[in-house]
Amino acid sequence: MPPDSFRIPGPPPGCKTGYTGITTAVLTGDPSGRETGLEFGLLRQQTGDVHRETSPLESAWVLLGGAAALTCAGIRTEVRRPDVFDTPPTTLHVPRDVAVELRCLAPDTEWAVVRTVNERAFAPRLFLPSEDKPEYRGAGLVQNAALRNVRLIFDRALRPESNLVLGEVVNYPGRWSSYPPHHHDQPEIYHYRFTAPTGYGHAELGDDVVKVRDGDTVVIPPGRDHAQVSAPGYGMYYLWMIRHLPGNPYTGFTFTADHQWTLDPARQGWRPAQPPPGLL
């Protein structure tokens, strides 16, 4: 299977309003690993647009940018997010068959929508930026080459009734994230944004490498090692989403054995014996 077949290019320019589906929750038994059981898409709105829906799937709505008046099961509030790089997420998480209304208050407002099958009932919840506790993974390791900001939105501990795990990573320019490479049994999806339209990075899928650009989505098959790197000069963001498997929920990952030494602060990796004066 060509590695680029796991990359879904971003929506074409000019896709300004409405919902654009990117992946589907439907499972057909395709053995390629491209099926995740996750429905993922983007809702784009302009000022005054109103989106109303009631989905038969568990759903999470992550505000990527803009402003909206949100109404859902007794929750009534206005939410705003200037950008994904410097502002923590606002996320509405609802069970199946719960009505959601999003009234757009600013131009080019955009939501990432993540869904999966879940028959369990639970209370809707709005996760606010003030609840985010950034985790600066990679600090002090391998010369800070994999320093990044990981934002967990919710996992099994926070939402035990959910079939989803959801979070974000802000990948600093020229640095790595999801590093050292790791794997888990559960399928995962990454959706990327960059600080400039020309930005790009690389996503590893085992020994395969996929070039990713602004708006791209990558499907990560179960059990496949994955790590990411952003090109110098470009900040890279990705929304990551995982589906719990029946009888095998996501509780963590396994690092690739060859690279676990990078987790030891005493082992910073190779440094040149004679670095250029004042540069390293």
N, C-alpha and C positions, 0 to 999 in steps of 0.2 A: 504494500500500500504506500504510494508516494506520500512523504511527510506533509507536503502542502495540502493534501486532501483533508487534513485536520484543521486547516485554517479557513475561516469564513471571512471574506473581505468585508470591510465596513460598508454601510449603506451608501449608495451613490450620492454625490453632491446634489443639493436641491430637494432632498427628502426632508421637507420642513415640518409637516404636520401629520398627525395620526400615528398609528401603531405599525411598526415593522417587525415581523417575526424573524428570528434568526435561527433558533433551534426548536425542536418539538419534544414534548414529554412522551410521545408515543414510542413504544418499544415493539419492534418487529422480529427481534432475534438476529439482527445483523451482527456477524461475528467480528467485524472490522474494528470495533471499539469506538465508532463515531456516534453511536447512540448512547445517551447519558440518562434518559428519563427526566431530563430537565428541559422545560420550556423557557426560552430566554428571548427577550425582545426589547425594543426601545419605543417609548411613547414620546413624541415631540409635539409641543403645543405652542400656540401663539396667544398673546394677550386676549383674554375674553373667551378662549376655548374652554369648553366643559367636557370632561370625559367621565362617563358613568358606566359602571359595569358590575356584574356579579359573576364570579368565576366558579366553576366546579372544582378548581384546583386550589390548593394552598398557594398563596402568593406573597411575594415581598416586593415592595416598591421602593427603589433607592433613588433619591433625587440626585441627579448628576449636575444640574445647574439650573438657575432660574428661581421662580417663586410661584407658589400656588396656595389656594385656600383648600384645605383638606377636610373632608367629612367622611366619617366611618364609625358606625356603631357607638355613637355617643362622643366620639372624638371630633372636635371642631377646632381647627387652629390654622394659622398661616405659617408656612415654612419657606425658608430661603437658603440658597447655597450659591455663593459667588463662583466657586470653582471646586474641582475635586482634589487639587494639589495642596492647597493651604487650608481647606475647610473640612472638618470631619463630616461624616455622613448623617443624613436624616433618612430613616427607613420606616415604612409602614409594613407591618407583618400581619397577615390575616389568614384565617382558615377558609376552607371552601364555603361557598354560598353566602358570603358576606358582601353587602353592597359597599362600593367605594366611589366617592365623587372627588374629582380633582378639577378645580376651577383655576385656570392659568392667570397669573397676575403680572407676568413679565415676558418680554419677547424671548423666543428660543428656549423655553423651558423644556427640560428633558428628564425623563425617568427611565431607569433600567428596571425591567420587570422580570422576576424569576419565579417560576412555578413548578410544582410537581404534584403528583397524586398523593393525597393524604385524607383518609376518612375520619381521622380524629378531630374532635372539637377542642378549641382552645380560645382564649380571649384575644382579640386583636390588641396589638401594642404598637406604639409609636416610639422608635428609638431616636433620641435627639443628640445633636453634636456634643452637648454638655456631658453626656454619658460616656463618650468615647475616651478610652485610656490608651493612647498610642504606645506601641511597643517597638522600641528601636533595636531590632534584631541585628546581629552582626557587629555590634559595637565592641571594639577592642580585639576583634578577630581578624586575622590575615590582613593587617594594615588597613582595616576599615574598608576593604574593597567590596564587602557585601553589606554595608550599613544601609538599612532601609526602615521605613515607617510602616508597621503592620497595624491595621485597624480591624479588630474583630467586631463585627456587628452583632452576631449571635451564633451560639453553638448549642450542643446538646445540654450543656449545663444551664444555659440561660433560657432555652426553649425546648424542654424535654419532649414536648408533644410534636415538635416539628420534624419533618423529613428533610430539612435543609440545614446547611451550615453556610454562613455568608460573611464575607469580609472584603477588605481593600488592602492594597499595597501601594505605597508611593516609593518608587524606585528612583534613586538619585542618579544624575547623569554619569554615565560611564561606569556604573557600579552594577553589581549582581544582586538578585533577590531569589527567594525560594532556594537558597544556597546554604550548605551543600545540597546537591540534588537529592530529592527524596521521592518516595512513592507510597501509595496506599491503595487499598482494594476498591475504593469508591470512585465513581466517575466524577470529573471536575471540568469546569469551564472557566476560562479567563477572557475578560473583555478589556481591551486596551485603549488608553488615551495618552497623548503626548502634549508637551508644553508648546509645540509648534507643529503646523501641518506637515512639515518636512521631517519630523521626528520619526525614528524607527528604533527597533531593538531586535533581539533574537530570542526565541523560545526553544528550549531543548525538549525533545520527546525521545528519551533514551539516547541513542547515538545519532538521531536525526535532529536537524536544526531547521527551524522555520523563521523566516524574516517577518516581523510584525510591524504594522503601521497604525496610524491613528484610526480608531473605529473598528479594528479587526477583532475577531473572536477566535479563540483556539480551543478545541475540544481535546481534553487529556484523557486517554483511555485508562481504565483501571490497571494498576500495577506498573505503569510506565514512569520511569524516573523523569523529573522535570526540574528545570532551573531557568532563570531569565537574566538577560543583561540588556542595559540601555546604551545606545550610542552616546559618546561624549557630547556634552552640550544640550542634551535633551532629557528632561524629566519624563519618566514613564509611570503611568498609573494603570493598575488593572483591578477590576472587580472580580473576585473569585467566588465560585459557588460550587458546593458539593452536595450530592444526594446520598442520604443514608440508604444502605441496602437492607432489605428484609433480613433480620437476624444478624446483621453485620454493620452496625452503625459506625460512622466515622468518629474515632476517638483520638486520632493522631496519625503520625506518619513514621516511616522508617528511612533513615538516611542511607545513601549509597555508601557501602563500607569503605571503598577506596578513598573517599574524601572526608571521612569523619574526623581525621586529624585536624582539619581546619577549625574545629570547635574548641581546640585547646588554646587558650590565650598565650601559653608559653611557646607556641609554635606559630610564628608569624609568617613563615614562608620565606622564600628566597629574596634577598636584597642584594643589589649589585655591590661588589667589593669597592669600586671607585665610582660613586654616583657623580653626576655632573654637579659642580659646585653650586650650592644654594637651590638646587632643583628637587632633590629627594632627601 
